[in-house]
Amino acid sequence: MLDNLRNFGRSWIAKVLLGILIVSVAGFGIPSVFLDLNANTVARVGDQNISVRDFSRIYNAQLNQFAQQTGQMPTGEQAMAYGLPGAALNRLANDAALAQLAQRLDLGASDARLAQLVRQDPAFAGALGTFDRDSFVSVLRQAGYSETEYLNLQRRTAMREQIGAMFEGVALPDVALDIANAYANNRRTVDYVTLNPVLYTVSEEPSEAELATFFEENQSLFRTGETRRVRLLPLTPAALAENIEISEDAISAEYERTIDRYVSVERRTITQVPLASDENIALFEQGAADGRGFEDLVAEADLADEVVDLGSRTRAEMTDPALVEAAFGLTEGDFTLIEGPAGQRAVWVSQIEPAGTQPLEEVRDEIARDLALEEARALYLDAYDAIEEARAAFLPVDEVAAQYGLDVYELELTRSGDALSEVDDLPDGADGQVAQSIFSASEDANITPAITLGADETVFFELLEVVPARDQTLEEARSEAVAAWQELQTDMAMTETAEGMVSQLDAGSDIFALAAEQGLVPQASQPFGRQGTDDGAIGPDVARSAFMGPEGHAGYATTPNGDVVVFQVTDVIEADVSEPSNVSQAVAQGFADTLSTGFVAGLRTDLPMRINQEALNALVGLE
């Protein structure tokens, strides 16, 4: 039987049947075996693979840069939210598209050219400043490249540079520069009136039907935020130190040990003024003889702008011997004249802080606080372990807190963290991080994670209750709803007035007559550009509206402070297109980059990217 089967398997009929079976299976399942991306490939662009190694190198560099800028390394989910993996993939995909174009154009760099580039790279220079093989190998090893990978990278870089050379020297057409200059330098003038909300304030209250309709249509404005009731236990050296008593003997011993810290040298507040003319020299000499004050003489000589305040100085902080001798030879309030590099100058000592040693009584509290903090730092780990043991045993932490003199706070906390201002033991600036950590904690967690604020600063918390966000009822938010309805009516009244004035201006009315009807005074603006006037009388919002039409164009715009400005363009001042502008300079400078970016985008359109999502998720940390 088996021999018959083996003989049949060698026949041409069996081979045909096997071929049909392979083709059939291939139609359903073989593509996933032969055509899908393998585990070492993150994506494919055309016929170019983006390897796991290349992606990891670029992606990790972006993660490190992000961490340096923000102070924290993002999780996989955060990295996806910030678009870091996509940015790395797009960068590599652009390189792959350019590499394929370079291959079609037969571009590249010879081995001799690559060797020259490597030898000229200062990163590989040795002690003599020339190429050093050991330095080359060491630098590549630190960067995670093999020699082959590095040379291939340089070859691809040379290809891209040759393609990029197509856009070197490409200049923005003159007509485009003229348009940009006109856009930036054109000016307008307008006559305008300002409608102030105070003049249109609606004070009457809505009817119940109006209020109910308004409240229903704007329910999203009237919601309570999520609230979490928590018990907080801050553990910091400062909190531990509050209940540590330091003996007088310990304070006295520390004072004697560190007495050099409390010894101060003499300091003098010194001011000088150059005396350039004989008249001023004579004035100050006579003033010194008469006992007149330095400030009075400066005012009389009109030298206030020439006065140089040297601040409070010690002898050691000064380098001019003549100035040191003069300043430290005066009594407080006196001045004298000395020679300087540019002539005579008057030197005045306004205050003297004598040398001396601070007595123990003045620094007792400071020493006691420092000693208590030192002892508290030694207690920190013991207290931390005791609190964690209590939490792990599902016991209240109050007993441990009392043992170490720590306070436990119970708070109703919102996401803003405002209630944390009541917690005295939190380090400055920690409110936001504590609130974020509390609202990130799972409601079902048996033990909430401790919040680490620093090397020896921790906040423990227990989540007592979570009150979810909800829609408020009309009765709960009646006063806020009435105020919002009145504000809306005020805005509508102003808008209706502004639209009516614009309609009349378009029909040929005079803005001065319309303003008089409203009891307003119109104003004429100075010429302004698209950002408005320098004094802020015409802001960017009004300026943008004014540039939307020709001379005679009327319109209105709401300013950031809630006013409504109704205007009519009185003059269009055309710019000299030959006058340069920041806009034209920016467009011209980025023109080549814009062309290059568009060119690469066109290549990518013809070379779609396939992504190995499983490999990408693993590299990003989503699995």
C-alpha positions as CSV (number, residue, x, y, z in Angstrom):
1,M,0.0,0.0,0.0
2,L,2.7,2.5,1.0
3,D,4.8,1.5,-2.0
4,N,1.8,2.2,-4.3
5,L,1.4,5.7,-2.7
6,R,5.1,6.5,-3.1
7,N,4.9,5.4,-6.8
8,F,1.8,7.5,-7.3
9,G,3.5,10.6,-5.7
10,R,6.2,10.3,-8.4
11,S,3.8,10.3,-11.2
12,W,2.9,13.4,-13.3
13,I,-0.7,13.2,-12.2
14,A,0.2,13.6,-8.6
15,K,2.5,16.5,-9.4
16,V,-0.3,18.3,-11.2
17,L,-2.7,17.8,-8.3
18,L,-0.1,19.1,-5.9
19,G,0.5,22.2,-8.0
20,I,-3.2,22.9,-8.1
21,L,-3.3,22.5,-4.3
22,I,-0.4,24.9,-3.8
23,V,-2.0,27.5,-6.1
24,S,-5.3,27.2,-4.3
25,V,-3.7,27.6,-0.9
26,A,-1.6,30.5,-2.1
27,G,-4.8,32.3,-3.1
28,F,-6.0,32.2,0.5
29,G,-3.1,32.0,2.9
30,I,0.3,32.1,1.2
31,P,0.4,35.9,0.7
32,S,0.5,36.3,4.4
33,V,3.6,34.1,4.5
34,F,5.6,35.4,1.5
35,L,4.3,39.0,1.2
36,D,3.9,40.3,4.7
37,L,6.6,42.2,6.5
38,N,9.0,40.2,8.6
39,A,9.8,40.8,12.3
40,N,12.9,42.7,11.4
41,T,11.0,45.2,9.3
42,V,8.9,48.0,10.7
43,A,7.6,49.3,7.3
44,R,8.2,49.1,3.6
45,V,8.2,52.1,1.2
46,G,8.1,50.8,-2.4
47,D,10.9,48.2,-2.5
48,Q,12.8,49.7,0.4
49,N,12.5,48.2,3.9
50,I,12.6,50.3,7.1
51,S,14.4,48.0,9.6
52,V,13.7,47.7,13.3
53,R,17.3,48.8,14.0
54,D,17.0,52.0,11.9
55,F,13.6,52.9,13.4
56,S,14.8,52.2,17.0
57,R,17.8,54.5,16.5
58,I,15.7,57.4,15.2
59,Y,12.8,56.8,17.7
60,N,15.1,56.6,20.7
61,A,16.8,59.8,19.8
62,Q,13.4,61.5,19.6
63,L,12.4,60.0,23.0
64,N,15.6,61.3,24.6
65,Q,15.1,64.8,23.1
66,F,11.5,64.8,24.4
67,A,12.7,63.8,27.9
68,Q,15.4,66.6,27.9
69,Q,12.7,69.2,27.0
70,T,10.0,68.0,29.3
71,G,11.9,66.4,32.2
72,Q,10.1,63.0,31.8
73,M,10.4,60.0,29.6
74,P,7.0,59.4,27.8
75,T,5.2,56.1,28.0
76,G,4.2,54.2,24.8
77,E,0.7,55.7,24.9
78,Q,2.1,59.2,25.5
79,A,4.6,58.9,22.7
80,M,1.7,57.8,20.3
81,A,-0.4,60.8,21.5
82,Y,2.5,63.2,20.8
83,G,3.1,61.6,17.4
84,L,6.7,60.6,18.0
85,P,6.6,57.1,16.3
86,G,4.8,58.6,13.3
87,A,7.5,61.4,13.0
88,A,10.3,58.8,13.1
89,L,8.5,56.6,10.5
90,N,7.8,59.6,8.2
91,R,11.5,60.7,8.4
92,L,12.7,57.2,7.4
93,A,10.0,56.9,4.7
94,N,11.1,60.1,3.1
95,D,14.7,58.8,3.1
96,A,13.5,55.6,1.6
97,A,11.6,57.4,-1.2
98,L,14.7,59.5,-2.0
99,A,16.9,56.5,-2.0
100,Q,14.7,54.8,-4.6
101,L,14.8,57.9,-6.8
102,A,18.6,58.0,-6.5
103,Q,18.8,54.4,-7.5
104,R,16.6,55.1,-10.6
105,L,18.8,58.1,-11.5
106,D,22.0,56.0,-10.8
107,L,23.2,58.5,-8.2
108,G,25.5,57.7,-5.3
109,A,29.1,58.0,-4.1
110,S,32.1,56.0,-4.9
111,D,34.1,54.0,-2.3
112,A,36.9,56.5,-2.8
113,R,34.6,59.5,-2.1
114,L,33.2,57.7,1.0
115,A,36.7,57.1,2.3
116,Q,37.5,60.7,1.8
117,L,34.4,61.8,3.7
118,V,35.2,59.5,6.6
119,R,38.8,60.7,6.8
120,Q,37.7,64.3,6.8
121,D,35.2,63.9,9.6
122,P,36.6,65.6,12.7
123,A,34.6,63.1,15.0
124,F,37.1,60.4,13.9
125,A,40.3,62.5,14.5
126,G,43.0,61.3,16.9
127,A,45.4,63.2,19.1
128,L,47.3,64.6,16.0
129,G,44.1,65.9,14.5
130,T,44.1,63.4,11.6
131,F,41.9,60.3,11.0
132,D,42.4,57.6,13.6
133,R,41.2,54.1,13.0
134,D,40.7,53.4,16.7
135,S,38.7,56.6,17.2
136,F,36.5,55.7,14.2
137,V,35.7,52.2,15.6
138,S,35.1,53.7,19.1
139,V,32.7,56.4,17.9
140,L,30.7,53.9,15.8
141,R,30.5,51.5,18.7
142,Q,29.2,54.2,21.0
143,A,26.6,55.3,18.4
144,G,25.5,51.7,17.8
145,Y,26.6,51.4,14.2
146,S,28.7,48.7,12.5
147,E,31.2,49.9,9.8
148,T,29.0,48.6,7.1
149,E,25.9,50.3,8.5
150,Y,27.7,53.6,8.8
151,L,29.1,53.5,5.3
152,N,25.7,52.6,3.9
153,L,24.2,55.5,5.8
154,Q,26.8,57.9,4.4
155,R,26.2,56.5,0.9
156,R,22.4,57.2,1.3
157,T,23.2,60.7,2.6
158,A,25.3,61.4,-0.4
159,M,22.4,60.3,-2.7
160,R,20.0,62.6,-0.8
161,E,22.4,65.5,-1.0
162,Q,22.8,65.1,-4.8
163,I,19.0,65.2,-5.2
164,G,18.8,68.2,-2.8
165,A,21.3,70.0,-5.0
166,M,18.6,70.3,-7.6
167,F,16.9,72.9,-5.3
168,E,20.0,74.9,-4.5
169,G,19.9,78.4,-5.8
170,V,16.2,78.3,-6.7
171,A,14.9,81.8,-6.1
172,L,11.4,83.0,-5.5
173,P,10.0,84.7,-8.6
174,D,10.0,88.5,-8.5
175,V,6.3,88.7,-8.9
176,A,5.9,86.5,-5.8
177,L,8.2,88.8,-3.8
178,D,6.2,91.8,-5.0
179,I,3.0,90.1,-3.8
180,A,4.5,89.3,-0.4
181,N,5.9,92.9,0.0
182,A,2.5,94.4,-0.9
183,Y,0.8,92.0,1.5
184,A,3.1,93.0,4.4
185,N,3.5,96.7,3.7
186,N,0.0,97.9,2.5
187,R,-1.7,100.3,4.9
188,R,-5.2,101.2,5.7
189,T,-6.9,104.1,7.6
190,V,-10.4,103.8,9.1
191,D,-13.0,105.9,10.9
192,Y,-14.3,103.8,13.7
193,V,-16.5,103.8,16.8
194,T,-16.3,101.5,19.7
195,L,-19.4,99.9,21.2
196,N,-18.8,99.1,24.9
197,P,-20.7,96.3,26.6
198,V,-21.5,98.6,29.5
199,L,-23.8,100.7,27.2
200,Y,-25.7,97.6,26.1
201,T,-25.9,95.6,29.3
202,V,-29.2,93.7,29.7
203,S,-30.2,93.6,33.3
204,E,-33.7,92.2,33.2
205,E,-34.1,88.6,34.0
206,P,-35.5,86.0,31.4
207,S,-38.8,84.4,31.8
208,E,-38.9,80.9,33.1
209,A,-39.6,79.5,29.5
210,E,-36.7,81.6,28.1
211,L,-34.3,80.5,30.8
212,A,-35.3,76.8,30.5
213,T,-34.8,76.9,26.7
214,F,-31.4,78.7,27.1
215,F,-30.3,76.3,29.8
216,E,-31.3,73.2,27.8
217,E,-29.4,74.5,24.6
218,N,-26.3,75.3,26.7
219,Q,-26.3,72.4,29.1
220,S,-22.6,71.8,28.4
221,L,-21.8,75.1,30.2
222,F,-23.5,73.9,33.4
223,R,-21.7,70.8,34.6
224,T,-20.0,69.8,37.8
225,G,-16.5,68.6,37.5
226,E,-15.4,65.2,38.8
227,T,-14.6,65.4,42.5
228,R,-12.4,63.0,44.5
229,R,-12.5,62.8,48.3
230,V,-9.1,61.8,49.5
231,R,-6.9,61.5,52.6
232,L,-3.4,62.9,52.1
233,L,-0.3,62.1,54.1
234,P,2.7,64.2,52.9
235,L,6.1,62.8,54.0
236,T,8.9,65.3,53.7
237,P,11.9,66.3,55.9
238,A,10.3,69.6,56.5
239,A,7.1,67.9,57.8
240,L,9.1,65.5,60.0
241,A,11.3,68.4,61.3
242,E,8.3,70.3,62.7
243,N,8.0,68.0,65.7
244,I,11.7,67.4,66.3
245,E,13.1,69.4,69.3
246,I,16.8,70.3,69.3
247,S,18.4,70.8,72.7
248,E,20.2,74.0,73.7
249,D,23.5,72.1,74.1
250,A,23.2,70.8,70.5
251,I,22.5,74.3,69.2
252,S,25.5,75.8,71.1
253,A,27.8,73.0,69.9
254,E,26.7,73.5,66.3
255,Y,27.2,77.2,66.6
256,E,30.7,76.8,67.8
257,R,31.4,74.2,65.0
258,T,30.1,76.4,62.3
259,I,31.0,79.9,63.7
260,D,32.8,80.8,60.5
261,R,29.4,81.0,58.8
262,Y,28.4,83.8,61.0
263,V,31.4,86.0,60.7
264,S,30.9,88.9,58.4
265,V,33.5,91.2,56.9
266,E,33.0,95.0,56.6
267,R,30.9,96.0,53.6
268,R,30.4,99.5,52.1
269,T,27.8,100.8,49.7
270,I,29.9,102.8,47.2
271,T,28.9,105.3,44.5
272,Q,31.1,107.3,42.2
273,V,30.7,109.9,39.5
274,P,33.2,111.2,37.0
275,L,34.0,114.9,37.0
276,A,34.9,115.9,33.5
277,S,35.0,119.6,33.8
278,D,37.0,122.0,36.0
279,E,33.7,123.6,37.1
280,N,32.4,120.4,38.5
281,I,35.7,119.6,40.2
282,A,35.6,123.0,41.9
283,L,31.9,122.6,42.8
284,F,32.6,119.2,44.6
285,E,35.7,120.5,46.3
286,Q,33.9,123.5,47.7
287,G,30.9,121.3,48.6
288,A,33.2,118.9,50.6
289,A,34.6,121.9,52.4
290,D,31.2,123.3,53.2
291,G,29.8,119.9,54.3
292,R,27.3,119.6,51.5
293,G,25.8,116.2,50.6
294,F,26.9,114.2,47.6
295,E,23.4,113.9,46.1
296,D,22.8,117.6,46.3
297,L,26.0,118.3,44.4
298,V,25.2,115.7,41.8
299,A,21.8,117.3,41.2
300,E,23.3,120.8,41.0
301,A,25.9,119.7,38.5
302,D,23.2,117.8,36.5
303,L,25.3,114.6,36.7
304,A,22.5,112.1,37.6
305,D,23.0,110.1,34.4
306,E,26.7,109.8,35.0
307,V,26.4,108.3,38.5
308,V,27.8,104.7,38.8
309,D,26.4,102.7,41.7
310,L,28.9,100.0,42.7
311,G,26.6,98.5,45.3
312,S,27.7,96.9,48.6
313,R,31.3,95.8,48.4
314,T,34.0,94.3,50.6
315,R,37.7,95.1,50.2
316,A,38.3,91.7,48.6
317,E,35.6,92.3,45.9
318,M,37.4,95.5,44.6
319,T,40.4,95.6,42.3
320,D,41.1,99.4,42.1
321,P,43.6,100.2,44.8
322,A,42.9,103.9,44.8
323,L,39.2,103.4,45.0
324,V,39.7,100.9,47.9
325,E,41.9,103.3,49.8
326,A,39.5,106.2,49.4
327,A,36.2,104.3,50.0
328,F,37.4,102.5,53.1
329,G,38.9,105.6,54.5
330,L,35.6,107.5,54.6
331,T,33.0,107.7,57.3
332,E,29.4,106.9,56.5
333,G,27.8,109.6,54.3
334,D,31.1,111.3,53.3
335,F,32.6,111.6,49.9
336,T,36.1,112.5,48.5
337,L,37.7,113.3,45.2
338,I,40.4,111.0,43.7
339,E,42.2,110.6,40.4
340,G,40.9,108.1,37.9
341,P,41.9,106.8,34.4
342,A,39.7,109.4,32.8
343,G,40.3,112.3,35.2
344,Q,39.0,113.1,38.7
345,R,35.9,111.4,40.2
346,A,33.9,111.8,43.4
347,V,33.6,108.7,45.6
348,W,30.7,108.5,48.1
349,V,30.1,105.9,50.8
350,S,26.4,106.0,51.7
351,Q,26.3,103.0,54.1
352,I,28.7,101.0,56.2
353,E,28.0,97.5,57.4
354,P,30.7,96.8,60.1
355,A,32.5,93.5,60.4
356,G,31.5,91.2,63.3
357,T,30.1,87.9,64.4
358,Q,26.4,87.3,64.7
359,P,25.6,86.3,68.3
360,L,24.0,82.9,69.0
361,E,20.7,84.6,69.9
362,E,20.3,85.9,66.3
363,V,21.0,82.5,64.6
364,R,19.5,80.1,67.2
365,D,16.3,79.4,65.2
366,E,18.3,78.9,61.9
367,I,20.6,76.4,63.6
368,A,17.8,74.6,65.3
369,R,15.9,74.3,61.9
370,D,19.0,73.0,60.1
371,L,19.6,70.4,62.8
372,A,16.0,69.3,62.8
373,L,16.0,68.9,59.0
374,E,19.2,66.9,59.2
375,E,17.6,64.6,61.8
376,A,14.4,64.4,59.7
377,R,16.3,63.2,56.7
378,A,17.7,60.4,58.7
379,L,14.2,59.5,59.8
380,Y,12.7,59.7,56.4
381,L,13.3,56.1,55.2
382,D,12.0,54.6,58.6
383,A,8.8,56.7,58.3
384,Y,8.4,55.7,54.6
385,D,8.7,52.0,55.4
386,A,6.3,52.2,58.4
387,I,3.7,53.9,56.2
388,E,4.0,51.4,53.4
389,E,3.7,48.5,55.9
390,A,0.5,49.9,57.3
391,R,-0.9,50.4,53.8
392,A,0.1,46.9,52.7
393,A,-1.8,45.5,55.8
394,F,-4.8,47.7,54.9
395,L,-4.4,49.5,58.2
396,P,-5.1,53.2,58.8
397,V,-2.0,55.3,58.5
398,D,-3.1,57.7,61.3
399,E,-1.2,55.8,64.0
400,V,2.1,55.9,62.0
401,A,1.5,59.6,61.2
402,A,1.0,60.4,64.8
403,Q,4.1,58.5,65.7
404,Y,6.2,60.7,63.5
405,G,4.2,63.9,64.1
406,L,2.8,64.0,60.6
407,D,-0.5,65.6,59.6
408,V,-3.2,63.7,57.6
409,Y,-5.5,65.9,55.5
410,E,-8.9,65.0,54.2
411,L,-9.9,67.0,51.1
412,E,-12.6,67.4,48.4
413,L,-10.4,67.7,45.4
414,T,-11.2,68.8,41.8
415,R,-8.8,68.4,38.8
416,S,-7.6,72.0,39.3
417,G,-6.1,71.0,42.6
418,D,-7.1,74.3,44.2
419,A,-7.9,72.6,47.6
420,L,-4.3,71.5,47.9
421,S,-3.4,75.0,48.9
422,E,-4.7,74.1,52.3
423,V,-1.9,71.4,52.7
424,D,1.0,73.2,54.3
425,D,3.4,70.3,54.1
426,L,3.4,70.0,50.3
427,P,6.5,71.3,48.6
428,D,6.1,74.5,46.5
429,G,4.9,73.8,43.0
430,A,3.8,70.3,43.7
431,D,0.0,70.9,43.6
432,G,-0.4,70.1,39.9
433,Q,1.6,66.8,40.0
434,V,-0.3,65.7,43.1
435,A,-3.7,66.5,41.6
436,Q,-2.8,64.8,38.3
437,S,-1.7,61.6,40.1
438,I,-4.8,61.4,42.2
439,F,-7.1,61.8,39.2
440,S,-5.0,59.2,37.3
441,A,-5.5,56.6,40.1
442,S,-7.9,53.8,39.5
443,E,-11.1,53.9,41.5
444,D,-10.9,50.2,42.1
445,A,-7.3,50.2,43.4
446,N,-6.9,48.7,46.8
447,I,-3.7,50.6,47.4
448,T,-3.1,53.8,45.5
449,P,0.5,54.5,44.3
450,A,2.6,56.8,46.3
451,I,3.4,60.1,44.6
452,T,7.2,60.7,44.5
453,L,8.0,64.4,44.3
454,G,11.7,64.2,44.9
455,A,14.5,62.1,46.4
456,D,13.0,62.5,49.9
457,E,9.5,63.9,49.2
458,T,6.5,61.6,49.0
459,V,2.8,62.0,49.2
460,F,0.6,59.0,50.2
461,F,-3.1,59.2,49.6
462,E,-6.2,57.1,50.1
463,L,-9.1,57.5,47.7
464,L,-12.3,57.6,49.8
465,E,-14.9,58.6,47.2
466,V,-15.3,59.5,43.5
467,V,-18.1,61.8,42.5
468,P,-18.3,61.7,38.7
469,A,-19.0,64.8,36.6
470,R,-22.7,65.4,35.8
471,D,-25.1,67.9,34.3
472,Q,-26.4,70.5,36.8
473,T,-30.1,71.1,37.2
474,L,-31.5,74.5,36.5
475,E,-32.2,75.1,40.1
476,E,-28.6,74.4,41.0
477,A,-27.2,76.7,38.4
478,R,-30.0,79.3,38.2
479,S,-27.8,82.4,39.1
480,E,-25.1,81.3,36.7
481,A,-27.6,80.6,33.9
482,V,-29.3,84.0,34.4
483,A,-25.9,85.7,34.2
484,A,-25.0,83.8,31.1
485,W,-28.3,84.6,29.4
486,Q,-27.9,88.3,30.2
487,E,-24.4,88.2,28.8
488,L,-25.6,86.6,25.6
489,Q,-28.4,89.2,25.3
490,T,-25.8,91.9,25.7
491,D,-23.6,90.4,23.0
492,M,-26.6,90.1,20.7
493,A,-27.6,93.7,21.3
494,M,-24.1,94.9,20.4
495,T,-23.9,92.7,17.4
496,E,-27.4,93.8,16.2
497,T,-26.4,97.4,16.6
498,A,-23.1,96.8,14.8
499,E,-24.7,95.0,11.9
500,G,-27.3,97.8,11.5
501,M,-24.6,100.4,11.4
502,V,-22.6,98.5,8.8
503,S,-25.7,98.1,6.6
504,Q,-26.3,101.8,6.8
505,L,-22.7,102.6,6.0
506,D,-22.9,100.2,3.0
507,A,-26.0,102.2,1.9
508,G,-24.1,105.4,1.9
509,S,-24.7,106.8,5.4
510,D,-22.1,108.8,7.3
511,I,-20.3,107.1,10.2
512,F,-20.3,110.4,12.1
513,A,-24.0,110.8,11.9
514,L,-24.6,107.1,12.9
515,A,-22.2,107.5,15.9
516,A,-24.1,110.6,17.0
517,E,-27.4,108.6,17.0
518,Q,-25.8,106.1,19.3
519,G,-24.3,108.8,21.5
520,L,-20.8,107.8,20.5
521,V,-17.8,109.7,19.3
522,P,-16.1,108.4,16.1
523,Q,-12.3,108.4,15.7
524,A,-9.9,108.4,12.8
525,S,-7.1,105.9,12.9
526,Q,-3.4,106.3,12.0
527,P,-2.3,104.2,9.0
528,F,-1.9,100.6,10.1
529,G,-0.8,97.3,8.7
530,R,-2.3,93.8,9.2
531,Q,-1.4,93.7,12.8
532,G,-3.0,97.1,13.7
533,T,-1.5,100.2,15.1
534,D,1.6,100.2,17.4
535,D,-0.4,101.9,20.2
536,G,-3.1,99.2,20.2
537,A,-5.9,101.5,19.2
538,I,-6.6,99.3,16.2
539,G,-6.0,95.7,17.2
540,P,-5.2,92.7,14.9
541,D,-8.9,91.6,14.8
542,V,-10.1,95.0,13.5
543,A,-7.1,95.2,11.1
544,R,-7.9,91.8,9.5
545,S,-11.5,92.9,8.9
546,A,-10.4,96.2,7.5
547,F,-8.1,94.5,5.0
548,M,-10.9,92.4,3.7
549,G,-12.2,95.1,1.4
550,P,-11.3,98.2,-0.6
551,E,-11.8,101.9,0.3
552,G,-15.3,102.4,1.6
553,H,-15.5,98.9,3.0
554,A,-17.4,98.8,6.3
555,G,-17.4,96.1,8.9
556,Y,-17.1,95.3,12.6
557,A,-15.0,93.1,14.8
558,T,-15.0,92.0,18.4
559,T,-11.9,92.9,20.4
560,P,-10.4,90.5,23.1
561,N,-11.8,92.7,25.9
562,G,-15.4,92.3,24.6
563,D,-15.8,95.7,22.8
564,V,-17.2,95.8,19.2
565,V,-15.5,98.1,16.8
566,V,-17.5,99.4,13.8
567,F,-15.3,100.9,11.1
568,Q,-15.2,102.1,7.5
569,V,-12.0,102.1,5.4
570,T,-11.2,105.7,4.5
571,D,-7.9,105.2,2.6
572,V,-6.0,102.3,1.0
573,I,-2.3,103.1,1.0
574,E,-0.5,100.9,-1.6
575,A,3.0,99.9,-0.7
576,D,6.1,100.2,-2.8
577,V,6.6,96.6,-3.8
578,S,10.3,97.1,-4.0
579,E,10.5,97.8,-0.3
580,P,11.5,94.6,1.5
581,S,9.4,93.0,4.2
582,N,9.8,90.3,6.8
583,V,7.1,88.3,5.0
584,S,8.9,88.3,1.6
585,Q,12.2,87.5,3.4
586,A,10.7,84.5,5.2
587,V,9.0,83.2,2.0
588,A,12.2,83.6,0.0
589,Q,14.4,81.9,2.6
590,G,12.0,78.9,2.9
591,F,11.2,78.6,-0.8
592,A,13.8,75.9,-1.6
593,D,12.8,73.9,1.4
594,T,9.1,74.2,0.4
595,L,9.9,72.9,-3.1
596,S,12.0,70.1,-1.6
597,T,9.2,69.1,0.8
598,G,6.6,69.1,-1.9
599,F,8.9,67.1,-4.1
600,V,9.4,64.4,-1.4
601,A,5.6,64.4,-0.8
602,G,5.0,63.7,-4.5
603,L,7.5,60.8,-4.3
604,R,5.7,59.4,-1.3
605,T,2.4,59.5,-3.2
606,D,3.8,57.1,-5.8
607,L,5.4,55.0,-3.1
608,P,2.8,54.2,-0.4
609,M,4.1,52.9,2.9
610,R,3.1,49.6,4.5
611,I,3.5,49.3,8.2
612,N,4.2,46.2,10.3
613,Q,1.8,47.2,13.1
614,E,2.8,44.4,15.4
615,A,6.5,45.2,15.2
616,L,5.8,48.9,15.6
617,N,3.6,48.4,18.7
618,A,6.4,46.2,20.3
619,L,9.0,48.9,19.6
620,V,6.9,51.7,21.0
621,G,5.9,49.7,24.0
622,L,2.2,49.2,23.4
623,E,2.3,45.4,23.9
